Amino acid sequence: MSGRPLDVLEESLEEPVTVHLKDGDAFYGTLSGYDQHMNVVLEAADATDATDAELDQLDVEEVDNTTIIRGDNVVSITL
């Protein structure tokens, strides 16, 4: 895996990820798209990827619909 951010995102497409934002919020979903500004598109994740209890413990909100997050707000993206 390359260390360049856009290469990492490319390899993570269609994988479940958690996106952490500057305001402390975090969103869990399947990465379905991104662009050169690190804007990301999340879709609802497969129910088997993480349980509600795991997400509650991490204080992460699971996306239900297509969600677009502006790259300026993103602090980190974890697999």
mmCIF file of the N, C-alpha and C atoms, coordinates in Angstrom:
data_MODEL
# 
_entry.id   MODEL 
# 
loop_
_atom_site.group_PDB 
_atom_site.id 
_atom_site.type_symbol 
_atom_site.label_atom_id 
_atom_site.label_alt_id 
_atom_site.label_comp_id 
_atom_site.label_asym_id 
_atom_site.label_entity_id 
_atom_site.label_seq_id 
_atom_site.pdbx_PDB_ins_code 
_atom_site.Cartn_x 
_atom_site.Cartn_y 
_atom_site.Cartn_z 
_atom_site.occupancy 
_atom_site.B_iso_or_equiv 
_atom_site.pdbx_formal_charge 
_atom_site.auth_seq_id 
_atom_site.auth_comp_id 
_atom_site.auth_asym_id 
_atom_site.auth_atom_id 
_atom_site.pdbx_PDB_model_num 
ATOM 1   N N  . MET A 1 1  ? 0.848   -1.178 0.000  1.00 0.00 ? 1  MET A N  1 
ATOM 2   C CA . MET A 1 1  ? 0.000   0.000  0.000  1.00 0.00 ? 1  MET A CA 1 
ATOM 3   C C  . MET A 1 1  ? 0.890   1.237  0.000  1.00 0.00 ? 1  MET A C  1 
ATOM 4   N N  . SER A 1 2  ? 0.614   2.138  -0.897 1.00 0.00 ? 2  SER A N  1 
ATOM 5   C CA . SER A 1 2  ? 1.356   3.393  -0.993 1.00 0.00 ? 2  SER A CA 1 
ATOM 6   C C  . SER A 1 2  ? 0.960   4.313  0.156  1.00 0.00 ? 2  SER A C  1 
ATOM 7   N N  . GLY A 1 3  ? 1.838   5.219  0.529  1.00 0.00 ? 3  GLY A N  1 
ATOM 8   C CA . GLY A 1 3  ? 1.558   6.133  1.623  1.00 0.00 ? 3  GLY A CA 1 
ATOM 9   C C  . GLY A 1 3  ? 0.864   7.411  1.197  1.00 0.00 ? 3  GLY A C  1 
ATOM 10  N N  . ARG A 1 4  ? 0.662   7.615  -0.126 1.00 0.00 ? 4  ARG A N  1 
ATOM 11  C CA . ARG A 1 4  ? 0.002   8.832  -0.584 1.00 0.00 ? 4  ARG A CA 1 
ATOM 12  C C  . ARG A 1 4  ? -1.482  8.758  -0.265 1.00 0.00 ? 4  ARG A C  1 
ATOM 13  N N  . PRO A 1 5  ? -2.055  9.842  0.308  1.00 0.00 ? 5  PRO A N  1 
ATOM 14  C CA . PRO A 1 5  ? -3.455  9.796  0.756  1.00 0.00 ? 5  PRO A CA 1 
ATOM 15  C C  . PRO A 1 5  ? -4.454  9.370  -0.315 1.00 0.00 ? 5  PRO A C  1 
ATOM 16  N N  . LEU A 1 6  ? -4.343  9.891  -1.526 1.00 0.00 ? 6  LEU A N  1 
ATOM 17  C CA . LEU A 1 6  ? -5.316  9.524  -2.555 1.00 0.00 ? 6  LEU A CA 1 
ATOM 18  C C  . LEU A 1 6  ? -5.157  8.071  -2.989 1.00 0.00 ? 6  LEU A C  1 
ATOM 19  N N  . ASP A 1 7  ? -3.939  7.533  -2.919 1.00 0.00 ? 7  ASP A N  1 
ATOM 20  C CA . ASP A 1 7  ? -3.736  6.113  -3.222 1.00 0.00 ? 7  ASP A CA 1 
ATOM 21  C C  . ASP A 1 7  ? -4.385  5.239  -2.156 1.00 0.00 ? 7  ASP A C  1 
ATOM 22  N N  . VAL A 1 8  ? -4.284  5.663  -0.912 1.00 0.00 ? 8  VAL A N  1 
ATOM 23  C CA . VAL A 1 8  ? -4.915  4.915  0.183  1.00 0.00 ? 8  VAL A CA 1 
ATOM 24  C C  . VAL A 1 8  ? -6.426  4.934  0.017  1.00 0.00 ? 8  VAL A C  1 
ATOM 25  N N  . LEU A 1 9  ? -6.987  6.091  -0.332 1.00 0.00 ? 9  LEU A N  1 
ATOM 26  C CA . LEU A 1 9  ? -8.429  6.164  -0.553 1.00 0.00 ? 9  LEU A CA 1 
ATOM 27  C C  . LEU A 1 9  ? -8.850  5.267  -1.720 1.00 0.00 ? 9  LEU A C  1 
ATOM 28  N N  . GLU A 1 10 ? -8.077  5.261  -2.786 1.00 0.00 ? 10 GLU A N  1 
ATOM 29  C CA . GLU A 1 10 ? -8.394  4.415  -3.946 1.00 0.00 ? 10 GLU A CA 1 
ATOM 30  C C  . GLU A 1 10 ? -8.457  2.945  -3.541 1.00 0.00 ? 10 GLU A C  1 
ATOM 31  N N  . GLU A 1 11 ? -7.513  2.520  -2.723 1.00 0.00 ? 11 GLU A N  1 
ATOM 32  C CA . GLU A 1 11 ? -7.481  1.121  -2.282 1.00 0.00 ? 11 GLU A CA 1 
ATOM 33  C C  . GLU A 1 11 ? -8.589  0.809  -1.270 1.00 0.00 ? 11 GLU A C  1 
ATOM 34  N N  . SER A 1 12 ? -9.181  1.858  -0.684 1.00 0.00 ? 12 SER A N  1 
ATOM 35  C CA . SER A 1 12 ? -10.218 1.673  0.324  1.00 0.00 ? 12 SER A CA 1 
ATOM 36  C C  . SER A 1 12 ? -11.631 1.791  -0.231 1.00 0.00 ? 12 SER A C  1 
ATOM 37  N N  . LEU A 1 13 ? -11.767 2.036  -1.531 1.00 0.00 ? 13 LEU A N  1 
ATOM 38  C CA . LEU A 1 13 ? -13.103 2.134  -2.126 1.00 0.00 ? 13 LEU A CA 1 
ATOM 39  C C  . LEU A 1 13 ? -13.882 0.847  -1.886 1.00 0.00 ? 13 LEU A C  1 
ATOM 40  N N  . GLU A 1 14 ? -15.162 1.018  -1.581 1.00 0.00 ? 14 GLU A N  1 
ATOM 41  C CA . GLU A 1 14 ? -16.088 -0.086 -1.307 1.00 0.00 ? 14 GLU A CA 1 
ATOM 42  C C  . GLU A 1 14 ? -15.748 -0.835 -0.018 1.00 0.00 ? 14 GLU A C  1 
ATOM 43  N N  . GLU A 1 15 ? -14.942 -0.218 0.834  1.00 0.00 ? 15 GLU A N  1 
ATOM 44  C CA . GLU A 1 15 ? -14.605 -0.781 2.153  1.00 0.00 ? 15 GLU A CA 1 
ATOM 45  C C  . GLU A 1 15 ? -15.281 0.057  3.236  1.00 0.00 ? 15 GLU A C  1 
ATOM 46  N N  . PRO A 1 16 ? -15.618 -0.557 4.372  1.00 0.00 ? 16 PRO A N  1 
ATOM 47  C CA . PRO A 1 16 ? -16.169 0.229  5.479  1.00 0.00 ? 16 PRO A CA 1 
ATOM 48  C C  . PRO A 1 16 ? -15.077 1.097  6.114  1.00 0.00 ? 16 PRO A C  1 
ATOM 49  N N  . VAL A 1 17 ? -15.402 2.371  6.358  1.00 0.00 ? 17 VAL A N  1 
ATOM 50  C CA . VAL A 1 17 ? -14.450 3.312  6.954  1.00 0.00 ? 17 VAL A CA 1 
ATOM 51  C C  . VAL A 1 17 ? -15.163 4.156  8.000  1.00 0.00 ? 17 VAL A C  1 
ATOM 52  N N  . THR A 1 18 ? -14.364 4.765  8.875  1.00 0.00 ? 18 THR A N  1 
ATOM 53  C CA . THR A 1 18 ? -14.859 5.758  9.821  1.00 0.00 ? 18 THR A CA 1 
ATOM 54  C C  . THR A 1 18 ? -14.180 7.074  9.489  1.00 0.00 ? 18 THR A C  1 
ATOM 55  N N  . VAL A 1 19 ? -14.976 8.113  9.286  1.00 0.00 ? 19 VAL A N  1 
ATOM 56  C CA . VAL A 1 19 ? -14.460 9.439  8.960  1.00 0.00 ? 19 VAL A CA 1 
ATOM 57  C C  . VAL A 1 19 ? -14.614 10.319 10.198 1.00 0.00 ? 19 VAL A C  1 
ATOM 58  N N  . HIS A 1 20 ? -13.497 10.829 10.707 1.00 0.00 ? 20 HIS A N  1 
ATOM 59  C CA . HIS A 1 20 ? -13.485 11.695 11.887 1.00 0.00 ? 20 HIS A CA 1 
ATOM 60  C C  . HIS A 1 20 ? -13.394 13.138 11.436 1.00 0.00 ? 20 HIS A C  1 
ATOM 61  N N  . LEU A 1 21 ? -14.265 14.002 11.994 1.00 0.00 ? 21 LEU A N  1 
ATOM 62  C CA . LEU A 1 21 ? -14.343 15.397 11.582 1.00 0.00 ? 21 LEU A CA 1 
ATOM 63  C C  . LEU A 1 21 ? -13.748 16.334 12.631 1.00 0.00 ? 21 LEU A C  1 
ATOM 64  N N  . LYS A 1 22 ? -13.460 17.565 12.208 1.00 0.00 ? 22 LYS A N  1 
ATOM 65  C CA . LYS A 1 22 ? -12.868 18.574 13.089 1.00 0.00 ? 22 LYS A CA 1 
ATOM 66  C C  . LYS A 1 22 ? -13.719 18.849 14.320 1.00 0.00 ? 22 LYS A C  1 
ATOM 67  N N  . ASP A 1 23 ? -15.037 18.795 14.181 1.00 0.00 ? 23 ASP A N  1 
ATOM 68  C CA . ASP A 1 23 ? -15.921 19.119 15.308 1.00 0.00 ? 23 ASP A CA 1 
ATOM 69  C C  . ASP A 1 23 ? -16.094 17.966 16.290 1.00 0.00 ? 23 ASP A C  1 
ATOM 70  N N  . GLY A 1 24 ? -15.394 16.852 16.047 1.00 0.00 ? 24 GLY A N  1 
ATOM 71  C CA . GLY A 1 24 ? -15.456 15.709 16.954 1.00 0.00 ? 24 GLY A CA 1 
ATOM 72  C C  . GLY A 1 24 ? -16.436 14.635 16.527 1.00 0.00 ? 24 GLY A C  1 
ATOM 73  N N  . ASP A 1 25 ? -17.282 14.933 15.549 1.00 0.00 ? 25 ASP A N  1 
ATOM 74  C CA . ASP A 1 25 ? -18.206 13.920 15.050 1.00 0.00 ? 25 ASP A CA 1 
ATOM 75  C C  . ASP A 1 25 ? -17.444 12.869 14.249 1.00 0.00 ? 25 ASP A C  1 
ATOM 76  N N  . ALA A 1 26 ? -18.039 11.694 14.144 1.00 0.00 ? 26 ALA A N  1 
ATOM 77  C CA . ALA A 1 26 ? -17.451 10.626 13.345 1.00 0.00 ? 26 ALA A CA 1 
ATOM 78  C C  . ALA A 1 26 ? -18.574 9.872  12.652 1.00 0.00 ? 26 ALA A C  1 
ATOM 79  N N  . PHE A 1 27 ? -18.343 9.472  11.407 1.00 0.00 ? 27 PHE A N  1 
ATOM 80  C CA . PHE A 1 27 ? -19.344 8.777  10.618 1.00 0.00 ? 27 PHE A CA 1 
ATOM 81  C C  . PHE A 1 27 ? -18.765 7.483  10.081 1.00 0.00 ? 27 PHE A C  1 
ATOM 82  N N  . TYR A 1 28 ? -19.591 6.423  10.133 1.00 0.00 ? 28 TYR A N  1 
ATOM 83  C CA . TYR A 1 28 ? -19.190 5.096  9.670  1.00 0.00 ? 28 TYR A CA 1 
ATOM 84  C C  . TYR A 1 28 ? -20.025 4.731  8.456  1.00 0.00 ? 28 TYR A C  1 
ATOM 85  N N  . GLY A 1 29 ? -19.378 4.267  7.398  1.00 0.00 ? 29 GLY A N  1 
ATOM 86  C CA . GLY A 1 29 ? -20.090 3.838  6.208  1.00 0.00 ? 29 GLY A CA 1 
ATOM 87  C C  . GLY A 1 29 ? -19.123 3.252  5.201  1.00 0.00 ? 29 GLY A C  1 
ATOM 88  N N  . THR A 1 30 ? -19.650 2.870  4.056  1.00 0.00 ? 30 THR A N  1 
ATOM 89  C CA . THR A 1 30 ? -18.833 2.319  2.991  1.00 0.00 ? 30 THR A CA 1 
ATOM 90  C C  . THR A 1 30 ? -18.359 3.458  2.097  1.00 0.00 ? 30 THR A C  1 
ATOM 91  N N  . LEU A 1 31 ? -17.053 3.550  1.894  1.00 0.00 ? 31 LEU A N  1 
ATOM 92  C CA . LEU A 1 31 ? -16.488 4.595  1.052  1.00 0.00 ? 31 LEU A CA 1 
ATOM 93  C C  . LEU A 1 31 ? -16.834 4.291  -0.405 1.00 0.00 ? 31 LEU A C  1 
ATOM 94  N N  . SER A 1 32 ? -17.665 5.147  -1.005 1.00 0.00 ? 32 SER A N  1 
ATOM 95  C CA . SER A 1 32 ? -18.064 4.893  -2.387 1.00 0.00 ? 32 SER A CA 1 
ATOM 96  C C  . SER A 1 32 ? -17.462 5.893  -3.364 1.00 0.00 ? 32 SER A C  1 
ATOM 97  N N  . GLY A 1 33 ? -16.821 6.947  -2.860 1.00 0.00 ? 33 GLY A N  1 
ATOM 98  C CA . GLY A 1 33 ? -16.190 7.897  -3.758 1.00 0.00 ? 33 GLY A CA 1 
ATOM 99  C C  . GLY A 1 33 ? -15.385 8.940  -3.009 1.00 0.00 ? 33 GLY A C  1 
ATOM 100 N N  . TYR A 1 34 ? -14.545 9.648  -3.752 1.00 0.00 ? 34 TYR A N  1 
ATOM 101 C CA . TYR A 1 34 ? -13.720 10.725 -3.199 1.00 0.00 ? 34 TYR A CA 1 
ATOM 102 C C  . TYR A 1 34 ? -13.213 11.561 -4.364 1.00 0.00 ? 34 TYR A C  1 
ATOM 103 N N  . ASP A 1 35 ? -12.614 12.714 -4.058 1.00 0.00 ? 35 ASP A N  1 
ATOM 104 C CA . ASP A 1 35 ? -11.985 13.510 -5.103 1.00 0.00 ? 35 ASP A CA 1 
ATOM 105 C C  . ASP A 1 35 ? -10.656 14.061 -4.608 1.00 0.00 ? 35 ASP A C  1 
ATOM 106 N N  . GLN A 1 36 ? -9.996  14.875 -5.436 1.00 0.00 ? 36 GLN A N  1 
ATOM 107 C CA . GLN A 1 36 ? -8.664  15.373 -5.116 1.00 0.00 ? 36 GLN A CA 1 
ATOM 108 C C  . GLN A 1 36 ? -8.656  16.306 -3.905 1.00 0.00 ? 36 GLN A C  1 
ATOM 109 N N  . HIS A 1 37 ? -9.824  16.801 -3.484 1.00 0.00 ? 37 HIS A N  1 
ATOM 110 C CA . HIS A 1 37 ? -9.917  17.674 -2.310 1.00 0.00 ? 37 HIS A CA 1 
ATOM 111 C C  . HIS A 1 37 ? -10.212 16.885 -1.041 1.00 0.00 ? 37 HIS A C  1 
ATOM 112 N N  . MET A 1 38 ? -10.217 15.560 -1.153 1.00 0.00 ? 38 MET A N  1 
ATOM 113 C CA . MET A 1 38 ? -10.521 14.640 -0.057 1.00 0.00 ? 38 MET A CA 1 
ATOM 114 C C  . MET A 1 38 ? -11.979 14.741 0.392  1.00 0.00 ? 38 MET A C  1 
ATOM 115 N N  . ASN A 1 39 ? -12.854 15.292 -0.477 1.00 0.00 ? 39 ASN A N  1 
ATOM 116 C CA . ASN A 1 39 ? -14.289 15.173 -0.236 1.00 0.00 ? 39 ASN A CA 1 
ATOM 117 C C  . ASN A 1 39 ? -14.594 13.683 -0.362 1.00 0.00 ? 39 ASN A C  1 
ATOM 118 N N  . VAL A 1 40 ? -15.396 13.152 0.538  1.00 0.00 ? 40 VAL A N  1 
ATOM 119 C CA . VAL A 1 40 ? -15.682 11.714 0.504  1.00 0.00 ? 40 VAL A CA 1 
ATOM 120 C C  . VAL A 1 40 ? -17.183 11.465 0.446  1.00 0.00 ? 40 VAL A C  1 
ATOM 121 N N  . VAL A 1 41 ? -17.543 10.352 -0.171 1.00 0.00 ? 41 VAL A N  1 
ATOM 122 C CA . VAL A 1 41 ? -18.934 9.917  -0.265 1.00 0.00 ? 41 VAL A CA 1 
ATOM 123 C C  . VAL A 1 41 ? -19.053 8.599  0.473  1.00 0.00 ? 41 VAL A C  1 
ATOM 124 N N  . LEU A 1 42 ? -19.963 8.556  1.447  1.00 0.00 ? 42 LEU A N  1 
ATOM 125 C CA . LEU A 1 42 ? -20.217 7.336  2.211  1.00 0.00 ? 42 LEU A CA 1 
ATOM 126 C C  . LEU A 1 42 ? -21.618 6.824  1.903  1.00 0.00 ? 42 LEU A C  1 
ATOM 127 N N  . GLU A 1 43 ? -21.737 5.526  1.826  1.00 0.00 ? 43 GLU A N  1 
ATOM 128 C CA . GLU A 1 43 ? -23.027 4.844  1.690  1.00 0.00 ? 43 GLU A CA 1 
ATOM 129 C C  . GLU A 1 43 ? -23.244 4.018  2.951  1.00 0.00 ? 43 GLU A C  1 
ATOM 130 N N  . ALA A 1 44 ? -24.475 3.599  3.178  1.00 0.00 ? 44 ALA A N  1 
ATOM 131 C CA . ALA A 1 44 ? -24.762 2.742  4.328  1.00 0.00 ? 44 ALA A CA 1 
ATOM 132 C C  . ALA A 1 44 ? -23.897 1.491  4.242  1.00 0.00 ? 44 ALA A C  1 
ATOM 133 N N  . ALA A 1 45 ? -23.293 1.125  5.363  1.00 0.00 ? 45 ALA A N  1 
ATOM 134 C CA . ALA A 1 45 ? -22.411 -0.048 5.411  1.00 0.00 ? 45 ALA A CA 1 
ATOM 135 C C  . ALA A 1 45 ? -23.232 -1.310 5.582  1.00 0.00 ? 45 ALA A C  1 
ATOM 136 N N  . ASP A 1 46 ? -22.658 -2.425 5.178  1.00 0.00 ? 46 ASP A N  1 
ATOM 137 C CA . ASP A 1 46 ? -23.267 -3.726 5.380  1.00 0.00 ? 46 ASP A CA 1 
ATOM 138 C C  . ASP A 1 46 ? -23.449 -3.937 6.880  1.00 0.00 ? 46 ASP A C  1 
ATOM 139 N N  . ALA A 1 47 ? -24.589 -4.414 7.288  1.00 0.00 ? 47 ALA A N  1 
ATOM 140 C CA . ALA A 1 47 ? -24.907 -4.576 8.714  1.00 0.00 ? 47 ALA A CA 1 
ATOM 141 C C  . ALA A 1 47 ? -23.926 -5.486 9.443  1.00 0.00 ? 47 ALA A C  1 
ATOM 142 N N  . THR A 1 48 ? -23.241 -6.349 8.733  1.00 0.00 ? 48 THR A N  1 
ATOM 143 C CA . THR A 1 48 ? -22.319 -7.272 9.393  1.00 0.00 ? 48 THR A CA 1 
ATOM 144 C C  . THR A 1 48 ? -20.948 -6.641 9.654  1.00 0.00 ? 48 THR A C  1 
ATOM 145 N N  . ASP A 1 49 ? -20.692 -5.454 9.113  1.00 0.00 ? 49 ASP A N  1 
ATOM 146 C CA . ASP A 1 49 ? -19.379 -4.830 9.268  1.00 0.00 ? 49 ASP A CA 1 
ATOM 147 C C  . ASP A 1 49 ? -19.116 -4.355 10.698 1.00 0.00 ? 49 ASP A C  1 
ATOM 148 N N  . ALA A 1 50 ? -20.104 -3.804 11.350 1.00 0.00 ? 50 ALA A N  1 
ATOM 149 C CA . ALA A 1 50 ? -19.953 -3.341 12.730 1.00 0.00 ? 50 ALA A CA 1 
ATOM 150 C C  . ALA A 1 50 ? -21.309 -3.386 13.408 1.00 0.00 ? 50 ALA A C  1 
ATOM 151 N N  . THR A 1 51 ? -21.306 -3.712 14.676 1.00 0.00 ? 51 THR A N  1 
ATOM 152 C CA . THR A 1 51 ? -22.559 -3.758 15.424 1.00 0.00 ? 51 THR A CA 1 
ATOM 153 C C  . THR A 1 51 ? -22.883 -2.384 15.973 1.00 0.00 ? 51 THR A C  1 
ATOM 154 N N  . ASP A 1 52 ? -24.153 -2.163 16.294 1.00 0.00 ? 52 ASP A N  1 
ATOM 155 C CA . ASP A 1 52 ? -24.568 -0.888 16.882 1.00 0.00 ? 52 ASP A CA 1 
ATOM 156 C C  . ASP A 1 52 ? -23.841 -0.632 18.191 1.00 0.00 ? 52 ASP A C  1 
ATOM 157 N N  . ALA A 1 53 ? -23.612 -1.675 18.978 1.00 0.00 ? 53 ALA A N  1 
ATOM 158 C CA . ALA A 1 53 ? -22.918 -1.524 20.255 1.00 0.00 ? 53 ALA A CA 1 
ATOM 159 C C  . ALA A 1 53 ? -21.486 -1.037 20.047 1.00 0.00 ? 53 ALA A C  1 
ATOM 160 N N  . GLU A 1 54 ? -20.806 -1.587 19.048 1.00 0.00 ? 54 GLU A N  1 
ATOM 161 C CA . GLU A 1 54 ? -19.429 -1.147 18.752 1.00 0.00 ? 54 GLU A CA 1 
ATOM 162 C C  . GLU A 1 54 ? -19.409 0.315  18.334 1.00 0.00 ? 54 GLU A C  1 
ATOM 163 N N  . LEU A 1 55 ? -20.365 0.718  17.502 1.00 0.00 ? 55 LEU A N  1 
ATOM 164 C CA . LEU A 1 55 ? -20.424 2.103  17.051 1.00 0.00 ? 55 LEU A CA 1 
ATOM 165 C C  . LEU A 1 55 ? -20.766 3.042  18.201 1.00 0.00 ? 55 LEU A C  1 
ATOM 166 N N  . ASP A 1 56 ? -21.693 2.639  19.076 1.00 0.00 ? 56 ASP A N  1 
ATOM 167 C CA . ASP A 1 56 ? -22.039 3.465  20.233 1.00 0.00 ? 56 ASP A CA 1 
ATOM 168 C C  . ASP A 1 56 ? -20.848 3.643  21.160 1.00 0.00 ? 56 ASP A C  1 
ATOM 169 N N  . GLN A 1 57 ? -20.094 2.585  21.362 1.00 0.00 ? 57 GLN A N  1 
ATOM 170 C CA . GLN A 1 57 ? -18.931 2.648  22.237 1.00 0.00 ? 57 GLN A CA 1 
ATOM 171 C C  . GLN A 1 57 ? -17.890 3.622  21.694 1.00 0.00 ? 57 GLN A C  1 
ATOM 172 N N  . LEU A 1 58 ? -17.750 3.674  20.375 1.00 0.00 ? 58 LEU A N  1 
ATOM 173 C CA . LEU A 1 58 ? -16.788 4.572  19.742 1.00 0.00 ? 58 LEU A CA 1 
ATOM 174 C C  . LEU A 1 58 ? -17.371 5.956  19.494 1.00 0.00 ? 58 LEU A C  1 
ATOM 175 N N  . ASP A 1 59 ? -18.659 6.159  19.804 1.00 0.00 ? 59 ASP A N  1 
ATOM 176 C CA . ASP A 1 59 ? -19.361 7.423  19.577 1.00 0.00 ? 59 ASP A CA 1 
ATOM 177 C C  . ASP A 1 59 ? -19.319 7.807  18.100 1.00 0.00 ? 59 ASP A C  1 
ATOM 178 N N  . VAL A 1 60 ? -19.696 6.838  17.260 1.00 0.00 ? 60 VAL A N  1 
ATOM 179 C CA . VAL A 1 60 ? -19.688 7.001  15.812 1.00 0.00 ? 60 VAL A CA 1 
ATOM 180 C C  . VAL A 1 60 ? -21.113 6.868  15.298 1.00 0.00 ? 60 VAL A C  1 
ATOM 181 N N  . GLU A 1 61 ? -21.493 7.750  14.378 1.00 0.00 ? 61 GLU A N  1 
ATOM 182 C CA . GLU A 1 61 ? -22.823 7.686  13.777 1.00 0.00 ? 61 GLU A CA 1 
ATOM 183 C C  . GLU A 1 61 ? -22.747 6.921  12.456 1.00 0.00 ? 61 GLU A C  1 
ATOM 184 N N  . GLU A 1 62 ? -23.612 5.934  12.303 1.00 0.00 ? 62 GLU A N  1 
ATOM 185 C CA . GLU A 1 62 ? -23.644 5.155  11.064 1.00 0.00 ? 62 GLU A CA 1 
ATOM 186 C C  . GLU A 1 62 ? -24.524 5.883  10.048 1.00 0.00 ? 62 GLU A C  1 
ATOM 187 N N  . VAL A 1 63 ? -24.041 6.034  8.819  1.00 0.00 ? 63 VAL A N  1 
ATOM 188 C CA . VAL A 1 63 ? -24.833 6.709  7.793  1.00 0.00 ? 63 VAL A CA 1 
ATOM 189 C C  . VAL A 1 63 ? -25.908 5.771  7.274  1.00 0.00 ? 63 VAL A C  1 
ATOM 190 N N  . ASP A 1 64 ? -27.095 6.330  7.006  1.00 0.00 ? 64 ASP A N  1 
ATOM 191 C CA . ASP A 1 64 ? -28.216 5.541  6.496  1.00 0.00 ? 64 ASP A CA 1 
ATOM 192 C C  . ASP A 1 64 ? -28.386 5.703  4.997  1.00 0.00 ? 64 ASP A C  1 
ATOM 193 N N  . ASN A 1 65 ? -28.005 6.852  4.491  1.00 0.00 ? 65 ASN A N  1 
ATOM 194 C CA . ASN A 1 65 ? -28.173 7.188  3.082  1.00 0.00 ? 65 ASN A CA 1 
ATOM 195 C C  . ASN A 1 65 ? -26.837 7.644  2.527  1.00 0.00 ? 65 ASN A C  1 
ATOM 196 N N  . THR A 1 66 ? -26.833 8.048  1.280  1.00 0.00 ? 66 THR A N  1 
ATOM 197 C CA . THR A 1 66 ? -25.628 8.620  0.691  1.00 0.00 ? 66 THR A CA 1 
ATOM 198 C C  . THR A 1 66 ? -25.286 9.905  1.435  1.00 0.00 ? 66 THR A C  1 
ATOM 199 N N  . THR A 1 67 ? -24.045 9.996  1.909  1.00 0.00 ? 67 THR A N  1 
ATOM 200 C CA . THR A 1 67 ? -23.589 11.152 2.673  1.00 0.00 ? 67 THR A CA 1 
ATOM 201 C C  . THR A 1 67 ? -22.303 11.671 2.052  1.00 0.00 ? 67 THR A C  1 
ATOM 202 N N  . ILE A 1 68 ? -22.277 12.967 1.779  1.00 0.00 ? 68 ILE A N  1 
ATOM 203 C CA . ILE A 1 68 ? -21.083 13.595 1.222  1.00 0.00 ? 68 ILE A CA 1 
ATOM 204 C C  . ILE A 1 68 ? -20.460 14.461 2.312  1.00 0.00 ? 68 ILE A C  1 
ATOM 205 N N  . ILE A 1 69 ? -19.176 14.247 2.560  1.00 0.00 ? 69 ILE A N  1 
ATOM 206 C CA . ILE A 1 69 ? -18.463 15.005 3.593  1.00 0.00 ? 69 ILE A CA 1 
ATOM 207 C C  . ILE A 1 69 ? -17.382 15.837 2.926  1.00 0.00 ? 69 ILE A C  1 
ATOM 208 N N  . ARG A 1 70 ? -17.412 17.127 3.181  1.00 0.00 ? 70 ARG A N  1 
ATOM 209 C CA . ARG A 1 70 ? -16.434 18.035 2.586  1.00 0.00 ? 70 ARG A CA 1 
ATOM 210 C C  . ARG A 1 70 ? -15.052 17.773 3.172  1.00 0.00 ? 70 ARG A C  1 
ATOM 211 N N  . GLY A 1 71 ? -14.049 17.699 2.321  1.00 0.00 ? 71 GLY A N  1 
ATOM 212 C CA . GLY A 1 71 ? -12.695 17.378 2.728  1.00 0.00 ? 71 GLY A CA 1 
ATOM 213 C C  . GLY A 1 71 ? -12.099 18.336 3.742  1.00 0.00 ? 71 GLY A C  1 
ATOM 214 N N  . ASP A 1 72 ? -12.515 19.612 3.728  1.00 0.00 ? 72 ASP A N  1 
ATOM 215 C CA . ASP A 1 72 ? -12.009 20.600 4.692  1.00 0.00 ? 72 ASP A CA 1 
ATOM 216 C C  . ASP A 1 72 ? -12.345 20.222 6.134  1.00 0.00 ? 72 ASP A C  1 
ATOM 217 N N  . ASN A 1 73 ? -13.379 19.412 6.325  1.00 0.00 ? 73 ASN A N  1 
ATOM 218 C CA . ASN A 1 73 ? -13.816 19.029 7.667  1.00 0.00 ? 73 ASN A CA 1 
ATOM 219 C C  . ASN A 1 73 ? -13.202 17.733 8.166  1.00 0.00 ? 73 ASN A C  1 
ATOM 220 N N  . VAL A 1 74 ? -12.534 16.998 7.279  1.00 0.00 ? 74 VAL A N  1 
ATOM 221 C CA . VAL A 1 74 ? -12.011 15.678 7.629  1.00 0.00 ? 74 VAL A CA 1 
ATOM 222 C C  . VAL A 1 74 ? -10.668 15.777 8.355  1.00 0.00 ? 74 VAL A C  1 
ATOM 223 N N  . VAL A 1 75 ? -10.578 15.108 9.502  1.00 0.00 ? 75 VAL A N  1 
ATOM 224 C CA . VAL A 1 75 ? -9.330  15.011 10.248 1.00 0.00 ? 75 VAL A CA 1 
ATOM 225 C C  . VAL A 1 75 ? -8.629  13.702 9.899  1.00 0.00 ? 75 VAL A C  1 
ATOM 226 N N  . SER A 1 76 ? -9.389  12.588 9.902  1.00 0.00 ? 76 SER A N  1 
ATOM 227 C CA . SER A 1 76 ? -8.796  11.297 9.579  1.00 0.00 ? 76 SER A CA 1 
ATOM 228 C C  . SER A 1 76 ? -9.864  10.339 9.050  1.00 0.00 ? 76 SER A C  1 
ATOM 229 N N  . ILE A 1 77 ? -9.392  9.339  8.329  1.00 0.00 ? 77 ILE A N  1 
ATOM 230 C CA . ILE A 1 77 ? -10.243 8.266  7.830  1.00 0.00 ? 77 ILE A CA 1 
ATOM 231 C C  . ILE A 1 77 ? -9.577  6.956  8.218  1.00 0.00 ? 77 ILE A C  1 
ATOM 232 N N  . THR A 1 78 ? -10.310 6.125  8.955  1.00 0.00 ? 78 THR A N  1 
ATOM 233 C CA . THR A 1 78 ? -9.736  4.855  9.407  1.00 0.00 ? 78 THR A CA 1 
ATOM 234 C C  . THR A 1 78 ? -10.538 3.692  8.827  1.00 0.00 ? 78 THR A C  1 
ATOM 235 N N  . LEU A 1 79 ? -9.821  2.594  8.593  1.00 0.00 ? 79 LEU A N  1 
ATOM 236 C CA . LEU A 1 79 ? -10.462 1.378  8.091  1.00 0.00 ? 79 LEU A CA 1 
ATOM 237 C C  . LEU A 1 79 ? -11.002 0.565  9.234  1.00 0.00 ? 79 LEU A C  1 
# 
